[in-house]
Each structure stands twice: as C-alpha cells, then as structure tokens.
Amino acid sequence: MAPGRGNSVADPANSSRIEWIDRENARLTHRTHSWWKLARRSKVNQHTHTSLIRIDGVNCSDDTEFYLGKRIAYIYKAKTKKQGSKYRCTWGKVCRSHGTSGVVRAKFRKNLPPCSLGGRVRVMLYPSRV
C-alpha cells in the first residue's frame, strides 16, 4: 500500500472494483491502479497500436466487463514546460478483454513509448455504462 493512503474498500456488487479512501480528506478517487504489460503480439509480429493493461484487482475475464469503454491516462514527466507544466498525458480507452486472466486491451491516441513498458497507467472510472 502506498504511504499516506487509507484502506482499500471493495464494492460488494463488483468485487474487482477498488476505490481508495483518503482518510485525511475523506474523499474517493475515481481511478484504479494498473500497469502496462506489453503490446499485443503474435509469435513473430508485435502490434504496438494495442496495449495490454493489467488492472489491479481484476483476475478473470468476467471482471473486465465493468472496465470496457473506460478511459486510461498515461502520465509522464517531460524536460520542458508546456502550458505551465512539465507533466503530459496520453489518453486511451479500454477496448476489450485479452485472455482469461483479467488483462484488457487498450488503444491510445498515440502509441505508448517503449520506455514506459511496465509503467503505471490510470484507469478512470468514467464514462459510466450503467
């Protein structure tokens, strides 16, 4: 668990959805933690336009149904300031599940750079499909 974080609370209706409660400010964050595993590939070819994302707390393909269509943000730090900030963001969307272990496929507006392999991405809990 990250320092300064409160306890994680699982939604009883959907056990894969995790929301972190910040005990100091008593608010919910609207994102889940996840990692960029690798690009979709076959035995020889690698398809870099589709990324495979491992979402924390999602362990089977049935749990990925909640995250379909959700927005993903890859936030990174650049050397120069643009619009008053050194932080930049690449947005993407969860397309479909990949396999039976709870990994999802995502497409970003621009392909993720190879140096971000294994890096953190944020899966936002919007737009809602309910």
C-alpha positions as CSV (number, residue, x, y, z in Angstrom):
1,M,0.0,0.0,0.0
2,A,1.3,3.5,-0.9
3,P,2.3,5.7,2.0
4,G,-0.3,8.2,3.0
5,R,-3.1,6.1,1.6
6,G,-6.0,4.8,3.6
7,N,-7.6,1.4,3.4
8,S,-9.0,0.0,0.2
9,V,-12.7,-0.6,0.1
10,A,-14.1,-3.2,-2.4
11,D,-17.6,-2.6,-3.8
12,P,-19.7,-5.6,-2.7
13,A,-21.6,-5.5,-6.0
14,N,-18.5,-5.8,-8.1
15,S,-15.5,-7.3,-6.3
16,S,-13.0,-6.2,-8.9
17,R,-13.7,-2.5,-8.5
18,I,-11.4,-0.9,-5.9
19,E,-11.7,2.6,-4.6
20,W,-9.1,4.2,-2.3
21,I,-10.3,6.3,0.6
22,D,-8.1,9.1,1.6
23,R,-8.5,9.2,5.3
24,E,-7.1,12.8,5.7
25,N,-9.5,14.4,3.2
26,A,-12.3,11.7,3.4
27,R,-12.8,11.6,-0.4
28,L,-12.9,8.9,-3.0
29,T,-10.6,8.9,-6.0
30,H,-12.2,8.0,-9.3
31,R,-9.4,5.8,-10.7
32,T,-7.8,2.4,-10.2
33,H,-4.1,1.4,-10.4
34,S,-2.9,-0.6,-13.3
35,W,0.3,-1.4,-15.3
36,W,1.2,-1.5,-18.9
37,K,2.4,-5.1,-19.5
38,L,3.3,-5.2,-23.2
39,A,2.0,-4.6,-26.7
40,R,-0.3,-7.2,-28.3
41,R,1.8,-9.7,-30.2
42,S,2.0,-13.0,-32.0
43,K,4.9,-15.4,-32.4
44,V,6.8,-13.1,-34.8
45,N,5.0,-9.8,-35.0
46,Q,4.3,-7.1,-32.4
47,H,1.2,-4.8,-32.8
48,T,2.2,-1.7,-30.9
49,H,-1.1,0.1,-31.6
50,T,-2.8,-2.2,-29.0
51,S,-1.5,-2.3,-25.4
52,L,-2.2,-4.9,-22.8
53,I,-3.1,-3.5,-19.4
54,R,-3.2,-5.3,-16.1
55,I,-5.7,-3.7,-13.7
56,D,-5.3,-4.2,-10.0
57,G,-7.9,-6.5,-8.5
58,V,-9.1,-7.9,-11.9
59,N,-8.4,-11.6,-12.0
60,C,-10.7,-13.1,-14.6
61,S,-12.3,-12.1,-17.9
62,D,-15.8,-11.7,-16.2
63,D,-14.4,-8.9,-14.1
64,T,-13.2,-6.9,-17.1
65,E,-16.8,-6.3,-18.2
66,F,-17.0,-3.3,-15.9
67,Y,-13.9,-1.6,-17.4
68,L,-14.9,-1.8,-21.1
69,G,-15.1,1.7,-22.5
70,K,-13.3,3.3,-19.5
71,R,-10.7,6.0,-20.2
72,I,-7.0,5.4,-19.5
73,A,-4.3,8.0,-18.8
74,Y,-0.6,7.5,-19.1
75,I,1.1,10.5,-17.3
76,Y,4.7,11.2,-17.8
77,K,7.2,13.9,-17.0
78,A,8.9,15.8,-19.8
79,K,12.0,18.0,-19.8
80,T,10.5,21.3,-20.9
81,K,7.4,23.1,-19.7
82,K,4.3,23.3,-21.9
83,Q,1.3,25.2,-20.8
84,G,2.9,25.8,-17.4
85,S,3.6,22.1,-16.5
86,K,6.2,19.5,-17.1
87,Y,3.7,16.7,-16.9
88,R,2.0,15.4,-20.0
89,C,-0.7,12.9,-20.6
90,T,-1.6,10.4,-23.3
91,W,-5.3,9.2,-23.3
92,G,-6.6,5.9,-24.4
93,K,-9.7,3.6,-24.0
94,V,-10.3,0.0,-22.9
95,C,-11.4,-1.9,-26.0
96,R,-11.9,-5.5,-24.9
97,S,-10.6,-8.2,-22.6
98,H,-7.5,-10.3,-23.5
99,G,-7.5,-13.9,-22.5
100,T,-9.0,-15.3,-19.3
101,S,-6.6,-13.8,-16.6
102,G,-8.2,-10.3,-16.4
103,V,-5.9,-8.4,-18.8
104,V,-7.6,-5.9,-21.1
105,R,-6.7,-4.4,-24.4
106,A,-6.4,-0.7,-24.8
107,K,-5.8,1.7,-27.7
108,F,-4.2,5.1,-27.1
109,R,-4.4,8.2,-29.3
110,K,-0.6,7.9,-29.8
111,N,1.2,4.6,-29.2
112,L,2.9,4.4,-25.8
113,P,6.7,4.7,-25.9
114,P,8.8,1.6,-25.3
115,C,10.5,3.2,-22.2
116,S,7.1,3.2,-20.4
117,L,6.9,-0.6,-20.5
118,G,5.9,-1.9,-17.1
119,G,4.9,1.7,-16.1
120,R,1.8,2.8,-14.2
121,V,-1.3,3.9,-16.0
122,R,-4.5,5.2,-14.5
123,V,-7.9,3.7,-15.4
124,M,-10.5,6.3,-14.8
125,L,-13.9,5.1,-13.7
126,Y,-15.7,7.1,-16.4
127,P,-17.6,7.1,-18.7
128,S,-20.2,5.0,-16.9
129,R,-22.2,2.4,-18.8
130,V,-24.8,1.8,-16.0
